[in-house]
Amino acid sequence: MIEDRELRERLLHAIDLAAAREWEEAKALVEPMGNAVSDRLFLLLSSLEEREEARNRQLAVVRHEIGNSLSIARANLEGIIDGLLTATPQRLIGLVRALESASGMLESLRHTSLTDSNGVVSVQQFDACELIGSRIDGLRGMAAAKRVDIAYATRRHTEEARFLRGDASLIGNVVEEAILNAIRLTPPGGSIAIECRLHDHQLELRITNHQPRAELMAIKRLVASIGGEAFVETRDGEKHTVLIIDLPLE
């Protein structure tokens, strides 16, 4: 009877700790018990901890992406107000897209449980080179504010090679983050060359700029999250850095 009471108290204490999100302490209470109830509770606690960690990572990504979109819109508006940029239709469309992106992510936070979504994505077929071009257009205002020139080139391929199947919004956000990173690291007056092409049955995005070799672990993790691979090369005695992003066609 005493053992049953002690077991009950430990289980209740573990549940209280879990309610306070003290996962490690809660698991430590039930892990050594070695009975069916405690074993199942331990598995439940582990699952809840993993889901919370995944949710926190997703929220951090969404907050970061909202900040990026608002920064792009602000840079374009400030450039237009200060007379540094011309309010061309293309630039205004890029500004609207940046605001729409931030608005859409805010709406998803209001109405969608990121934890319950379990990483569901919207799969569609789209022209990746065109998508990348539209994201670059939205970033030109920020680049111009730093006097950084962006040149974009595409190599046209067959319809099958040019088109990807995947979540266009997610892939666009990852590519946008990589280009934003290049703008931040390129010194004023520098330039960035971006190329979209087919290579080894994958779509390859090459971002070349004038900067020292930099660690880009965050970009690599983002690219890996959409099934791609990213790595860095240097040219001309470390003077030029080339970020290469390979994306599977599907």
URKAQUI-V750517 format. One record per residue. RES is the residue in one small letter. NEAR is the number of other C-alpha atoms within 8 Angstrom. Layout:
RES NEAR
RES NEAR
This chain:
m 4
i 5
e 6
d 7
r 8
e 8
l 8
r 8
e 8
r 10
l 11
l 8
h 9
a 13
i 9
d 8
l 12
a 11
a 7
a 6
r 7
e 9
w 11
e 6
e 9
a 14
k 12
a 8
l 11
v 14
e 10
p 6
m 8
g 7
n 6
a 6
v 6
s 12
d 12
r 8
l 9
f 11
l 8
l 8
l 12
s 10
s 8
l 8
e 10
e 8
r 9
e 9
e 8
a 9
r 10
n 8
r 8
q 9
l 9
a 8
v 8
v 9
r 8
h 8
e 10
i 12
g 9
n 9
s 12
l 11
s 8
i 14
a 12
r 8
a 11
n 14
l 8
e 8
g 13
i 11
i 7
d 7
g 7
l 9
l 10
t 6
a 7
t 6
p 6
q 7
r 13
l 9
i 9
g 13
l 12
v 9
r 9
a 13
l 11
e 8
s 10
a 13
s 8
g 8
m 10
l 9
e 8
s 8
l 9
r 6
h 6
t 7
s 7
l 11
t 9
d 5
s 8
n 6
g 5
v 5
v 6
s 7
v 8
q 8
q 8
f 9
d 9
a 10
c 10
e 7
l 11
i 11
g 9
s 9
r 11
i 10
d 10
g 14
l 11
r 11
g 13
m 11
a 12
a 12
a 10
k 9
r 9
v 15
d 10
i 10
a 8
y 8
a 8
t 8
r 8
r 6
h 9
t 6
e 6
e 6
a 12
r 13
f 11
l 12
r 10
g 11
d 10
a 12
s 6
l 8
i 10
g 11
n 9
v 11
v 9
e 11
e 10
a 9
i 10
l 9
n 8
a 11
i 11
r 7
l 7
t 13
p 10
p 7
g 8
g 11
s 11
i 15
a 12
i 12
e 12
c 12
r 12
l 12
h 7
d 4
h 8
q 11
l 14
e 13
l 11
r 12
i 13
t 11
n 13
h 12
q 11
p 8
r 9
a 5
e 4
l 6
m 6
a 6
i 11
k 11
r 8
l 9
v 13
a 10
s 7
i 8
g 8
g 11
e 10
a 12
f 8
v 9
e 8
t 11
r 9
d 6
g 6
e 9
k 10
h 14
t 15
v 12
l 11
i 12
i 12
d 11
l 10
p 10
l 10
e 5
